[in-house]
Amino acid sequence: MRQSRSDVSRLATVLLWLFVLNLGIAFGAGLYEARIVVPDWIDASAAEPVWRADVARHDDSGRRFWVGVTTVPLTLLTLANLLVAWRAPRRLRRWWLGAAATALADRALTLSYFVPTMIGLMESPSSPGAVSAAVQWTQLNHLRHLLVLAASLAALKAFSTLYELRGANE
């Protein structure tokens, strides 16, 4: 039996499933961290804000959580999904590549700015420069949330389109 053009391999389907799930986890966890964890790192109760590197080091969410959820898995899933999306039917490909490209932008920003900046901040005593860098990091983190949300929504649309195409071929 010959497969139609709109069929997507089981491996590609599993990769899309994992991509959708991981993006959802990354988005929810990112919002949680921004709302609950990060405010403890900058003490804004004083006249001048204070960077609390000791609290950031104690939390160490980068190594305790993010490396196992996004740094490695989401990066690998993004690259794998970029590769398999190229071979998908056109209607599916647009959404899938859009999701993967948006996630790739998030991964590039994360690995080139967010991770190195936080590593530096965790070693920095509180100073006006450290406070400024931490505030900038938290503000730019909103952009990262938007990228992950956009990638997640596009991946969900790709996921939906995949099953629409499968239903049309039955």
MDAnalysis code that builds the backbone (N, CA, C; Angstrom):
import MDAnalysis as mda
import numpy as np

u = mda.Universe.empty(510, n_residues=170, atom_resindex=np.repeat(np.arange(170), 3), trajectory=True)
u.add_TopologyAttr("name", ["N", "CA", "C"] * 170)
u.add_TopologyAttr("resid", np.arange(1, 171))
u.add_TopologyAttr("resname", ["MET", "ARG", "GLN", "SER", "ARG", "SER", "ASP", "VAL", "SER", "ARG", "LEU", "ALA", "THR", "VAL", "LEU", "LEU", "TRP", "LEU", "PHE", "VAL", "LEU", "ASN", "LEU", "GLY", "ILE", "ALA", "PHE", "GLY", "ALA", "GLY", "LEU", "TYR", "GLU", "ALA", "ARG", "ILE", "VAL", "VAL", "PRO", "ASP", "TRP", "ILE", "ASP", "ALA", "SER", "ALA", "ALA", "GLU", "PRO", "VAL", "TRP", "ARG", "ALA", "ASP", "VAL", "ALA", "ARG", "HIS", "ASP", "ASP", "SER", "GLY", "ARG", "ARG", "PHE", "TRP", "VAL", "GLY", "VAL", "THR", "THR", "VAL", "PRO", "LEU", "THR", "LEU", "LEU", "THR", "LEU", "ALA", "ASN", "LEU", "LEU", "VAL", "ALA", "TRP", "ARG", "ALA", "PRO", "ARG", "ARG", "LEU", "ARG", "ARG", "TRP", "TRP", "LEU", "GLY", "ALA", "ALA", "ALA", "THR", "ALA", "LEU", "ALA", "ASP", "ARG", "ALA", "LEU", "THR", "LEU", "SER", "TYR", "PHE", "VAL", "PRO", "THR", "MET", "ILE", "GLY", "LEU", "MET", "GLU", "SER", "PRO", "SER", "SER", "PRO", "GLY", "ALA", "VAL", "SER", "ALA", "ALA", "VAL", "GLN", "TRP", "THR", "GLN", "LEU", "ASN", "HIS", "LEU", "ARG", "HIS", "LEU", "LEU", "VAL", "LEU", "ALA", "ALA", "SER", "LEU", "ALA", "ALA", "LEU", "LYS", "ALA", "PHE", "SER", "THR", "LEU", "TYR", "GLU", "LEU", "ARG", "GLY", "ALA", "ASN", "GLU"])
u.atoms.positions = np.array([
    [0.844, -1.179, 0.000],
    [0.000, 0.000, 0.000],
    [0.891, 1.244, 0.000],
    [0.614, 2.144, -0.888],
    [1.405, 3.363, -1.039],
    [0.882, 4.442, -0.096],
    [1.793, 5.123, 0.585],
    [1.395, 6.201, 1.482],
    [1.112, 7.464, 0.680],
    [0.118, 8.222, 1.145],
    [-0.183, 9.492, 0.479],
    [0.778, 10.572, 0.978],
    [0.840, 11.657, 0.246],
    [1.741, 12.766, 0.571],
    [1.450, 13.353, 1.946],
    [0.185, 13.272, 2.394],
    [-0.169, 13.903, 3.657],
    [0.129, 13.023, 4.866],
    [0.575, 11.799, 4.632],
    [0.951, 10.948, 5.757],
    [2.246, 11.467, 6.373],
    [2.286, 11.424, 7.670],
    [3.469, 11.837, 8.407],
    [3.911, 10.623, 9.218],
    [5.194, 10.342, 9.210],
    [5.708, 9.159, 9.890],
    [5.359, 9.172, 11.372],
    [5.386, 7.990, 11.942],
    [5.141, 7.875, 13.389],
    [6.180, 8.656, 14.178],
    [7.424, 8.581, 13.757],
    [8.483, 9.314, 14.442],
    [8.206, 10.816, 14.412],
    [7.825, 11.339, 13.255],
    [7.518, 12.766, 13.142],
    [6.335, 13.137, 14.027],
    [5.344, 12.266, 14.078],
    [4.171, 12.515, 14.931],
    [4.576, 12.540, 16.400],
    [5.396, 11.591, 16.807],
    [5.872, 11.559, 18.204],
    [6.693, 12.813, 18.505],
    [7.547, 13.224, 17.573],
    [8.334, 14.439, 17.789],
    [7.437, 15.661, 17.953],
    [6.378, 15.744, 17.154],
    [5.450, 16.872, 17.296],
    [4.729, 16.810, 18.633],
    [4.274, 15.621, 19.027],
    [3.637, 15.452, 20.347],
    [4.575, 15.946, 21.456],
    [5.805, 15.462, 21.446],
    [6.774, 15.846, 22.476],
    [7.070, 17.342, 22.449],
    [7.127, 17.909, 21.253],
    [7.367, 19.342, 21.081],
    [6.236, 20.153, 21.706],
    [5.001, 19.772, 21.403],
    [3.832, 20.465, 21.964],
    [3.848, 20.377, 23.492],
    [4.083, 19.195, 24.010],
    [4.104, 19.006, 25.468],
    [5.221, 19.800, 26.127],
    [6.409, 19.741, 25.552],
    [7.539, 20.432, 26.155],
    [7.376, 21.944, 26.096],
    [6.847, 22.452, 24.992],
    [6.588, 23.893, 24.908],
    [5.565, 24.330, 25.955],
    [4.528, 23.538, 26.155],
    [3.523, 23.867, 27.169],
    [4.113, 23.890, 28.567],
    [4.941, 22.904, 28.870],
    [5.606, 22.862, 30.177],
    [6.529, 24.060, 30.331],
    [7.304, 24.354, 29.295],
    [8.237, 25.478, 29.347],
    [7.502, 26.798, 29.559],
    [6.367, 26.963, 28.888],
    [5.610, 28.215, 29.039],
    [5.063, 28.337, 30.458],
    [4.411, 27.299, 30.942],
    [3.844, 27.347, 32.290],
    [4.904, 27.519, 33.361],
    [5.992, 26.773, 33.240],
    [7.067, 26.875, 34.224],
    [7.747, 28.240, 34.151],
    [7.867, 28.786, 32.951],
    [8.467, 30.111, 32.798],
    [7.635, 31.190, 33.467],
    [6.321, 31.098, 33.315],
    [5.442, 32.067, 33.984],
    [5.513, 31.908, 35.500],
    [5.532, 30.667, 35.952],
    [5.641, 30.413, 37.396],
    [6.940, 31.017, 37.937],
    [8.043, 30.727, 37.262],
    [9.319, 31.244, 37.742],
    [9.320, 32.777, 37.760],
    [8.815, 33.388, 36.693],
    [8.811, 34.849, 36.608],
    [7.946, 35.480, 37.703],
    [6.853, 34.833, 38.010],
    [5.902, 35.398, 38.973],
    [6.240, 35.067, 40.426],
    [6.765, 33.860, 40.667],
    [6.962, 33.392, 42.042],
    [8.425, 33.393, 42.465],
    [9.316, 32.950, 41.617],
    [10.715, 32.743, 42.011],
    [11.573, 33.993, 41.804],
    [11.538, 34.554, 40.617],
    [12.426, 35.674, 40.267],
    [12.248, 36.883, 41.183],
    [11.041, 37.229, 41.630],
    [10.932, 38.388, 42.520],
    [11.756, 38.264, 43.810],
    [12.061, 37.054, 44.238],
    [12.908, 36.881, 45.420],
    [14.364, 37.224, 45.136],
    [14.753, 37.237, 43.883],
    [16.142, 37.491, 43.533],
    [16.490, 38.982, 43.567],
    [15.490, 39.824, 43.434],
    [15.710, 41.275, 43.473],
    [14.857, 41.838, 44.602],
    [15.512, 42.322, 45.633],
    [14.798, 42.911, 46.772],
    [14.525, 44.368, 46.435],
    [13.259, 44.650, 46.138],
    [12.885, 46.012, 45.756],
    [12.248, 46.763, 46.914],
    [12.289, 46.191, 48.126],
    [11.644, 46.840, 49.270],
    [12.449, 48.015, 49.812],
    [13.745, 48.018, 49.583],
    [14.595, 49.116, 50.050],
    [14.512, 50.294, 49.081],
    [15.121, 51.396, 49.461],
    [15.133, 52.583, 48.602],
    [15.821, 52.268, 47.277],
    [16.884, 51.503, 47.345],
    [17.599, 51.050, 46.150],
    [17.446, 49.534, 46.058],
    [17.030, 49.020, 44.899],
    [16.892, 47.564, 44.757],
    [18.226, 46.851, 45.010],
    [18.127, 45.618, 45.511],
    [19.306, 44.824, 45.839],
    [19.231, 43.503, 45.087],
    [20.312, 43.160, 44.391],
    [20.406, 41.856, 43.729],
    [20.822, 40.833, 44.781],
    [20.052, 39.772, 44.893],
    [20.302, 38.752, 45.906],
    [20.838, 37.484, 45.230],
    [22.109, 37.510, 44.896],
    [22.746, 36.383, 44.220],
    [22.671, 35.122, 45.065],
    [22.747, 35.274, 46.390],
    [22.682, 34.105, 47.266],
    [21.354, 33.358, 47.112],
    [20.265, 34.101, 46.950],
    [18.952, 33.480, 46.768],
    [18.874, 32.820, 45.392],
    [19.387, 33.499, 44.376],
    [19.394, 32.924, 43.024],
    [20.241, 31.653, 42.993],
    [21.390, 31.681, 43.684],
    [22.242, 30.478, 43.749],
    [21.543, 29.362, 44.516],
    [20.863, 29.713, 45.582],
    [20.140, 28.693, 46.368],
    [19.036, 28.055, 45.535],
    [18.274, 28.873, 44.815],
    [17.207, 28.341, 43.953],
    [17.811, 27.534, 42.806],
    [18.844, 28.086, 42.184],
    [19.554, 27.458, 41.065],
    [18.612, 26.731, 40.107],
    [17.565, 27.420, 39.702],
    [16.554, 26.798, 38.837],
    [17.122, 26.397, 37.481],
    [18.188, 27.049, 37.057],
    [18.801, 26.694, 35.785],
    [19.290, 25.259, 35.771],
    [20.026, 24.881, 36.783],
    [20.541, 23.509, 36.842],
    [19.548, 22.537, 37.467],
    [18.742, 23.014, 38.392],
    [17.796, 22.121, 39.063],
    [16.594, 21.768, 38.199],
    [16.210, 22.667, 37.302],
    [14.994, 22.442, 36.526],
    [15.189, 22.647, 35.031],
    [15.623, 23.851, 34.648],
    [15.609, 24.225, 33.237],
    [16.499, 23.364, 32.349],
    [17.651, 22.966, 32.835],
    [18.537, 22.170, 31.984],
    [17.869, 20.857, 31.572],
    [17.081, 20.271, 32.461],
    [16.410, 19.005, 32.165],
    [15.088, 19.147, 31.447],
    [14.538, 20.360, 31.426],
    [13.237, 20.571, 30.792],
    [13.367, 21.276, 29.446],
    [14.217, 22.287, 29.381],
    [14.312, 23.026, 28.116],
    [15.707, 23.096, 27.532],
    [16.698, 23.372, 28.346],
    [18.024, 23.605, 27.785],
    [18.438, 22.459, 26.874],
    [18.307, 21.251, 27.343],
    [18.660, 20.094, 26.508],
    [17.447, 19.589, 25.720],
    [16.350, 19.167, 26.384],
    [15.260, 18.549, 25.618],
    [14.590, 19.465, 24.603],
    [14.243, 20.693, 25.003],
    [13.548, 21.565, 24.059],
    [14.461, 21.965, 22.908],
    [15.723, 22.148, 23.184],
    [16.662, 22.478, 22.113],
    [16.738, 21.328, 21.107],
    [16.890, 20.102, 21.602],
    [16.944, 18.940, 20.706],
    [15.621, 18.731, 19.973],
    [14.504, 18.892, 20.678],
    [13.192, 18.749, 20.032],
    [12.975, 19.827, 18.975],
    [13.427, 21.024, 19.238],
    [13.300, 22.113, 18.256],
    [14.057, 21.762, 16.985],
    [15.287, 21.327, 17.130],
    [16.087, 20.975, 15.962],
    [15.490, 19.784, 15.214],
    [15.048, 18.775, 15.947],
    [14.439, 17.600, 15.311],
    [13.154, 17.980, 14.587],
    [12.340, 18.835, 15.201],
    [11.094, 19.254, 14.569],
    [11.341, 20.121, 13.348],
    [12.389, 20.929, 13.369],
    [12.747, 21.691, 12.166],
    [13.046, 20.743, 11.005],
    [13.776, 19.698, 11.287],
    [14.139, 18.743, 10.233],
    [12.929, 17.999, 9.688],
    [12.086, 17.465, 10.564],
    [10.965, 16.667, 10.069],
    [9.857, 17.532, 9.478],
    [9.751, 18.773, 9.926],
    [8.706, 19.659, 9.395],
    [8.929, 19.973, 7.919],
    [10.186, 19.995, 7.479],
    [10.482, 20.274, 6.072],
    [9.815, 19.274, 5.141],
    [9.632, 18.052, 5.607],
    [9.072, 16.992, 4.764],
    [7.562, 16.862, 4.898],
    [6.969, 17.663, 5.738],
    [5.525, 17.581, 5.972],
    [4.760, 18.198, 4.798],
    [3.513, 17.814, 4.644],
    [2.673, 18.454, 3.614],
    [2.624, 19.969, 3.831],
    [2.463, 20.706, 2.759],
    [2.562, 22.165, 2.803],
    [1.669, 22.796, 3.870],
    [0.418, 22.385, 3.940],
    [-0.510, 22.995, 4.904],
    [-0.031, 22.784, 6.343],
    [0.527, 21.651, 6.607],
    [1.063, 21.334, 7.929],
    [2.425, 21.988, 8.127],
    [3.217, 21.980, 7.078],
    [4.588, 22.493, 7.140],
    [4.632, 23.939, 7.604],
    [3.743, 24.777, 7.114],
    [3.777, 26.208, 7.486],
    [3.709, 26.387, 8.995],
    [2.728, 25.739, 9.628],
    [2.556, 25.884, 11.068],
    [3.701, 25.234, 11.833],
    [4.093, 24.058, 11.373],
    [5.132, 23.304, 12.063],
    [6.479, 24.034, 11.994],
    [6.830, 24.502, 10.794],
    [8.074, 25.261, 10.663],
    [8.005, 26.583, 11.422],
    [6.835, 27.216, 11.408],
    [6.667, 28.452, 12.174],
    [6.895, 28.219, 13.655],
    [6.340, 27.136, 14.175],
    [6.521, 26.792, 15.589],
    [7.989, 26.514, 15.879],
    [8.611, 25.709, 15.040],
    [10.010, 25.334, 15.266],
    [10.945, 26.536, 15.118],
    [10.686, 27.400, 14.142],
    [11.527, 28.588, 13.949],
    [11.387, 29.547, 15.131],
    [10.172, 29.696, 15.632],
    [9.957, 30.564, 16.789],
    [10.638, 29.986, 18.025],
    [10.524, 28.678, 18.207],
    [11.210, 28.021, 19.324],
    [12.721, 28.137, 19.161],
    [13.201, 28.077, 17.919],
    [14.637, 28.231, 17.676],
    [15.104, 29.635, 18.074],
    [14.294, 30.642, 17.808],
    [14.632, 32.009, 18.239],
    [14.723, 32.072, 19.762],
    [13.776, 31.431, 20.443],
    [13.818, 31.368, 21.906],
    [15.079, 30.659, 22.373],
    [15.399, 29.542, 21.759],
    [16.586, 28.762, 22.152],
    [17.854, 29.588, 21.922],
    [17.924, 30.303, 20.811],
    [19.103, 31.134, 20.514],
    [19.264, 32.240, 21.559],
    [18.168, 32.918, 21.888],
    [18.229, 33.964, 22.922],
    [18.602, 33.382, 24.277],
    [18.023, 32.244, 24.585],
    [18.284, 31.616, 25.878],
    [19.759, 31.248, 26.018],
    [20.282, 30.595, 24.998],
    [21.655, 30.109, 25.098],
    [22.709, 31.204, 24.909],
    [22.346, 32.265, 24.178],
    [23.326, 33.329, 23.939],
    [23.245, 34.466, 24.958],
    [22.086, 34.697, 25.554],
    [21.944, 35.804, 26.501],
    [21.509, 35.353, 27.893],
    [20.375, 34.670, 28.000],
    [19.789, 34.398, 29.312],
    [20.659, 33.502, 30.188],
    [21.154, 32.409, 29.651],
    [21.981, 31.506, 30.457],
    [23.297, 32.180, 30.865],
    [24.070, 32.738, 29.921],
    [25.338, 33.361, 30.348],
    [25.139, 34.541, 31.305],
    [24.097, 35.326, 31.084],
    [23.848, 36.467, 31.966],
    [23.525, 35.998, 33.370],
    [22.678, 34.979, 33.483],
    [22.320, 34.486, 34.817],
    [23.520, 33.846, 35.502],
    [24.350, 33.135, 34.765],
    [25.559, 32.564, 35.370],
    [26.428, 33.681, 35.939],
    [26.584, 34.758, 35.181],
    [27.354, 35.896, 35.662],
    [26.704, 36.558, 36.868],
    [25.394, 36.712, 36.826],
    [24.686, 37.342, 37.942],
    [24.791, 36.514, 39.224],
    [24.763, 35.207, 39.087],
    [24.829, 34.358, 40.279],
    [26.185, 34.465, 40.980],
    [27.198, 34.947, 40.258],
    [28.534, 35.135, 40.833],
    [28.776, 36.579, 41.265],
    [27.800, 37.460, 41.004],
    [27.997, 38.889, 41.259],
    [27.420, 39.319, 42.601],
    [28.194, 40.098, 43.354],
    [27.612, 40.708, 44.547],
    [26.651, 41.812, 44.110],
    [25.797, 42.214, 45.013],
    [24.866, 43.277, 44.669],
    [25.627, 44.570, 44.417],
    [25.288, 45.191, 43.312],
    [25.863, 46.474, 42.929],
    [24.861, 47.101, 41.974],
    [24.986, 48.401, 41.716],
    [24.072, 48.998, 40.743],
    [24.125, 48.287, 39.386],
    [25.312, 47.841, 38.976],
    [25.443, 47.129, 37.704],
    [24.730, 45.782, 37.733],
    [24.853, 45.060, 38.826],
    [24.196, 43.758, 38.952],
    [22.677, 43.930, 39.000],
    [22.221, 44.915, 39.728],
    [20.782, 45.184, 39.798],
    [20.255, 45.531, 38.411],
    [20.975, 46.402, 37.708],
    [20.560, 46.794, 36.363],
    [20.508, 45.586, 35.428],
    [21.531, 44.730, 35.486],
    [21.567, 43.531, 34.635],
    [20.425, 42.582, 34.997],
    [20.138, 42.428, 36.287],
    [19.059, 41.535, 36.725],
    [17.698, 42.070, 36.298],
    [17.509, 43.372, 36.414],
    [16.239, 43.972, 35.991],
    [16.070, 43.816, 34.478],
    [17.131, 44.067, 33.730],
    [17.062, 43.891, 32.277],
    [16.757, 42.430, 31.937],
    [17.389, 41.494, 32.626],
    [17.161, 40.066, 32.402],
    [15.682, 39.730, 32.624],
    [15.106, 40.248, 33.716],
    [13.697, 39.941, 34.014],
    [12.764, 40.581, 32.993],
    [13.092, 41.779, 32.544],
    [12.243, 42.436, 31.549],
    [12.317, 41.729, 30.198],
    [13.511, 41.353, 29.773],
    [13.656, 40.639, 28.506],
    [13.069, 39.226, 28.581],
    [12.951, 38.706, 29.777],
    [12.368, 37.380, 29.959],
    [10.916, 37.348, 29.462],
    [10.237, 38.484, 29.492],
    [8.866, 38.549, 28.964],
    [8.848, 38.257, 27.460],
    [9.864, 38.718, 26.749],
    [9.981, 38.411, 25.327],
    [10.111, 36.904, 25.130],
    [10.899, 36.289, 25.970],
    [11.072, 34.842, 25.882],
    [9.741, 34.124, 26.117],
    [8.954, 34.600, 27.073],
    [7.630, 34.000, 27.311],
    [6.742, 34.135, 26.075],
    [6.795, 35.297, 25.437],
    [5.990, 35.497, 24.225],
    [6.430, 34.569, 23.098],
    [7.727, 34.391, 22.946],
    [8.226, 33.476, 21.913],
    [7.775, 32.045, 22.180],
    [7.871, 31.603, 23.420],
    [7.460, 30.236, 23.758],
    [5.952, 30.084, 23.584],
    [5.182, 31.098, 23.966],
    [3.729, 31.046, 23.756],
    [3.406, 30.960, 22.268],
    [4.037, 31.807, 21.468],
    [3.783, 31.783, 20.010],
    [4.176, 30.432, 19.413],
    [5.317, 29.903, 19.818],
    [5.747, 28.586, 19.326],
    [4.765, 27.512, 19.759],
    [4.297, 27.603, 20.985],
    [3.348, 26.623, 21.512],
    [2.029, 26.658, 20.749],
    [1.526, 27.843, 20.493],
    [0.258, 27.968, 19.759],
    [0.408, 27.485, 18.313],
    [1.520, 27.824, 17.681],
    [1.748, 27.356, 16.304],
    [1.923, 25.836, 16.276],
    [2.588, 25.280, 17.280],
    [2.749, 23.820, 17.347],
    [1.398, 23.145, 17.570],
    [0.545, 23.743, 18.389],
    [-0.804, 23.192, 18.582],
    [-1.600, 23.241, 17.281],
    [-1.448, 24.323, 16.523],
    [-2.122, 24.417, 15.220],
    [-1.572, 23.359, 14.266],
    [-0.269, 23.137, 14.285],
    [0.324, 22.080, 13.457],
    [-0.222, 20.723, 13.873],
    [-0.314, 20.509, 15.155],
    [-0.843, 19.266, 15.706],
    [-2.284, 19.044, 15.244],
    [-3.088, 20.079, 15.341],
    [-4.476, 20.017, 14.888],
    [-4.553, 19.750, 13.381],
    [-3.720, 20.439, 12.620],
    [-3.692, 20.263, 11.159],
    [-3.265, 18.850, 10.786],
    [-2.316, 18.294, 11.513],
    [-1.883, 16.922, 11.266],
    [-3.073, 15.958, 11.362],
    [-3.872, 16.117, 12.396],
    [-5.006, 15.207, 12.577],
    [-6.151, 15.515, 11.614],
    [-6.286, 16.768, 11.171],
    [-7.253, 17.088, 10.115],
    [-6.853, 16.382, 8.821],
    [-5.579, 16.445, 8.488],
    [-5.092, 15.791, 7.277],
    [-5.254, 14.270, 7.358],
    [-5.008, 13.719, 8.500],
    [-5.193, 12.272, 8.662],
    [-6.655, 11.889, 8.489],
    [-7.552, 12.707, 9.053],
    [-8.983, 12.431, 8.923],
    [-9.446, 12.545, 7.487],
    [-8.885, 13.463, 6.731],
    [-9.267, 13.657, 5.329],
    [-8.792, 12.479, 4.458],
    [-7.771, 11.787, 4.901],
    [-7.216, 10.674, 4.114],
    [-7.843, 9.329, 4.469],
    [-8.702, 9.294, 5.456],
    [-9.302, 7.994, 5.833],
    [-10.536, 7.712, 5.046],
])
